[in-house]
Amino acid sequence: MRGSWIIVAALLAACVTEPGEGDLFGPVTAGPSPGDGSSGTTDGPDSGGASSGGEAETGGDESTGEPLPPFSCDAVPASSPVLDALVLLDPAQPHPGDTLNVVVRATNGTSRGDAPPMELEVSDRDGVSTLSPLTIQGGEALYYYSIPDVPQGDLCLRSLIDGATEASAKVTVTPRPPGPPVDGGIFKVRANHQWTCDEQPGWGNELHVWVRDENGQAMEGVSVAVGYADSTDPGSIYNGDGEPIPSAIVTGADGHGMIFDYWPISDNGLLVLELQVDGVASDIATELTTGWWEDDTMGCNYCNTATVNVWGHWSYTVEFQRDPAATEVCVVDNDHAGMAACGNDLHVHHAPGVVPCWAP
C-alpha cells in the first residue's frame, strides 16, 4: 500500500520558474492506495525521467559532465475565478517514470455541461507542454489529465481557461525507494477485464480476483490489497448500506475471491480501485473505475438498462499469476470492454497506451 493519509498539493496558484518569495501552496488530504509504501519528499540533484522498466538516470550536462541544476517552481497567487477549483494528484508522491494523474475539481457548482475548455500546462526540467483533458465528468465539473513518464524534480502545473491561470499545483518527483521482496517471482496481471453489458449483473458491481502460481495452479489464502487513487476523499466514499470497501480480498481453495460493491463513489470524482498482491512484488491493476455517469460526454447510455449500468456501474475480473522470470512490476489498465458499447475507451487515472514499469 502507498501508506495511509498522503498530502497532495491543491491551491489556486500559478507556477513560474523564476525564484519567488515563499511557497504559497497549501495541502489537502487524500486517501491510501496500493503502491510502493513511500512517504515524504527529499531534496537532491534532479535526474531525467526513467524509461519504462528502469530507474531514472542521473541528469547532467553532456558537454561538461556536471550535474544539472535543480529545477524548481515557485507559487504565485491566483483566484480561480471560474471554478473555485481544487487540484488533486495521483500518485501524491510520484517517482520517475510514473504517470501522474491530475484532477481539477470545480467546487462552486459549475456543471459538466457548463464546463469551459481548460488546458493543463506542465513545466518540468525538460521544458513546457500543454495537455487537453482525457475527459470531463461530474455533477460539478471534474477535469482529468494524465502526465506519463514524469522526470525527477519539481513539476509545475497550471490550468488555463482562455489563456488565464485558473488553478495550479506543484509536486516533487522523488527517487523510487526499494519495493517489497521478490518472493519466488513477481505476480503479473494476466487479465484486467471490465465486464461487458451482457456479463454485468442486474445491480451493482462485482470484483473478482484470481491468483495462480507459475504453473497456473490456484493459490489459496493469498491476500490481494484493495486500495484507491490518492486523489480520493475516503471519508466521502458511499457504498450502500454503510458497508465499507474491504482493504483486502483473500483467495479461497480455488484461488478465487470477490467483493460486491453496491454504488461506491467519492466526492473527489470517480472512485478508482487499485489491486495488487499484498506484501510481495506485484503488478498493480488500476482504473477499476466505478461511479461512471450513465452517459458519456457524447450522450451514450452504455447498457440501455438503468439497473444494469445506472451511474456507470462496472464489474471486473483481475487475474494475477506469479512469474519467476519477471524483472519488472507494472501499472496495468483494464481492457475497457464494457465501454465498447459506446465505441470509446474513457480513461481517467491512466494515460492511454502507457504502461509504467520499474524494477522492484
HELIX and SHEET records of a PDB file:
HELIX    1   1 PRO A  234  SER A  236  5                                   3    
HELIX    2   2 ALA A  306  ASN A  309  1                                   4    
HELIX    3   3 VAL A  310  GLY A  312  5                                   3    
HELIX    4   4 GLY A  338  CYS A  342  5                                   5    
SHEET    1   A 2 ILE A   6  ALA A   9  0                                        
SHEET    2   A 2 PRO A  27  ALA A  30 -1                                        
SHEET    1   B 2 ALA A  13  VAL A  16  0                                        
SHEET    2   B 2 ASP A  74  PRO A  77 -1                                        
SHEET    1   C 4 LEU A  86  ASP A  90  0                                        
SHEET    2   C 4 LEU A 100  ARG A 105 -1                                        
SHEET    3   C 4 LEU A 142  ILE A 147 -1                                        
SHEET    4   C 4 THR A 135  GLN A 137 -1                                        
SHEET    1   D 4 GLY A 127  LEU A 131  0                                        
SHEET    2   D 4 GLU A 119  ASP A 124 -1                                        
SHEET    3   D 4 GLY A 153  ILE A 161 -1                                        
SHEET    4   D 4 ALA A 164  VAL A 173 -1                                        
SHEET    1   E 4 ILE A 186  GLN A 194  0                                        
SHEET    2   E 4 TYR A 316  ASP A 323 -1                                        
SHEET    3   E 4 ASN A 205  ARG A 212  1                                        
SHEET    4   E 4 HIS A 256  ASP A 261 -1                                        
SHEET    1   F 6 ALA A 248  VAL A 250  0                                        
SHEET    2   F 6 SER A 223  TYR A 228 -1                                        
SHEET    3   F 6 LEU A 271  VAL A 277 -1                                        
SHEET    4   F 6 ILE A 284  THR A 290 -1                                        
SHEET    5   F 6 VAL A 329  VAL A 332  1                                        
SHEET    6   F 6 CYS A 357  TRP A 358 -1                                        
END                                                                             
